[in-house]
Amino acid sequence: MHVDVKICGLTDETAVAAVRDAGAEYAGFVFFPPSPRHLSAARAAALAAPLRGQATVVALTVDADDQAFDDIFDTFGPDMLQLHGQESPERIAALKRRYTVPVMKMIPVREARDLGAVEAYLAVADRILFDAKAPADATRPGGLGLSFDWRLLAGLDLPVPFMLSGGLDPDVVGEAIRIARPNAVDVSSGVETAPGVKDPSAIARFVKAVRAAEAARDRSMERIPS
Ligand SMILES: O=C(O)c1ccccc1NCC(=O)[C@H](O)[C@H](O)COP(=O)(O)O
C-alpha cells in the first residue's frame, strides 16, 4: 500500500527538490510566527508556485482567526489546511463552509487515552495527523522532533486516512510505517540541518526509506496466504 510523504516547514527553494527530485506528495508551509519555519503568505506563495499540480500544498496554522485565513487564502491559496492547534470540530465545520479545501486535524499523542480525542473530529476532518504531544512549556505545538510510541496506532482503523508525524527521520521512518501502518508520514526536524533549514539529501533519504518500507510491506502481504 502506498504511503504518502509530507515534508513540512519548507522555507526555501528546497521545496522544489522535495517534490520534483525526492517525490514528496505533500509540501507543508507554516504560518505560525513563533516557529523558525514561519513564512509570510507572500513568501510561501512564491515557494509553492513551482509545486502547483505536482504536490498537495498545505497551509499549517495554529488556532488562527478568520482574518489570518483570509490572508492565507487570498495570497497563498492552499490545497489543504492543517490545523495544529486546539481547533474544535465546530471550528473545522465553519472553516469548511468558508473555504472549499480538505482539512487535516492534528491530534496530539503521548499516551493511549490521547487517541480518544479523534472521535469528535471524524465527522468533519478529511484527514487526521497524529503528532507527538508538545510539552506544556513548548513554544510551539509541533515541529519539535519529538516522537511517541507508534504501537499506540497499531491496528487503528479510521474512516478517514491518517498521517503519522513526530520525530521521524530517514533512519526510523521504516519502523514507524511497519508498526503504525499510516496512510502517510510527515517530517520536519528530521530532514533539517538546523531548525528551519531543510536538507535536500536528507529529504531524499527519507522518501527512499518510505519507499523501501512500502516494498517490504507489500512483500510481507504477498507471503500471507489468501
Ligand atoms: O514545524 C513547526 O515549526 C510547527 C510549528 C507550529 C505548529 C506545528 C508545526 N509543525 C507541524 C508539523 O506538521 C511537523 O511536521 C510535525 O509536528 C512533525 O515535526 P518534527 O517532529 O519536527 O518532524
The ligand as a Gaussian input file, in Angstrom:
#p B3LYP/6-31G(d) Opt

LIG

0 1
 O        7.050000      22.914000      12.226000
 C        6.783000      23.814000      13.006000
 O        7.596000      24.697000      13.345000
 C        5.410000      23.875000      13.621000
 C        5.061000      24.998000      14.382000
 C        3.794000      25.058000      14.968000
 C        2.876000      24.036000      14.777000
 C        3.216000      22.915000      14.009000
 C        4.483000      22.842000      13.430000
 N        4.838000      21.727000      12.670000
 C        3.831000      20.747000      12.401000
 C        4.214000      19.649000      11.515000
 O        3.408000      19.178000      10.715000
 C        5.524000      18.961000      11.756000
 O        5.953000      18.377000      10.548000
 C        5.290000      17.878000      12.793000
 O        4.975000      18.498000      14.021000
 C        6.497000      16.974000      12.938000
 O        7.600000      17.759000      13.272000
 P        9.022000      17.011000      13.541000
 O        8.842000      16.176000      14.784000
 O        9.974000      18.134000      13.710000
 O        9.311000      16.158000      12.339000

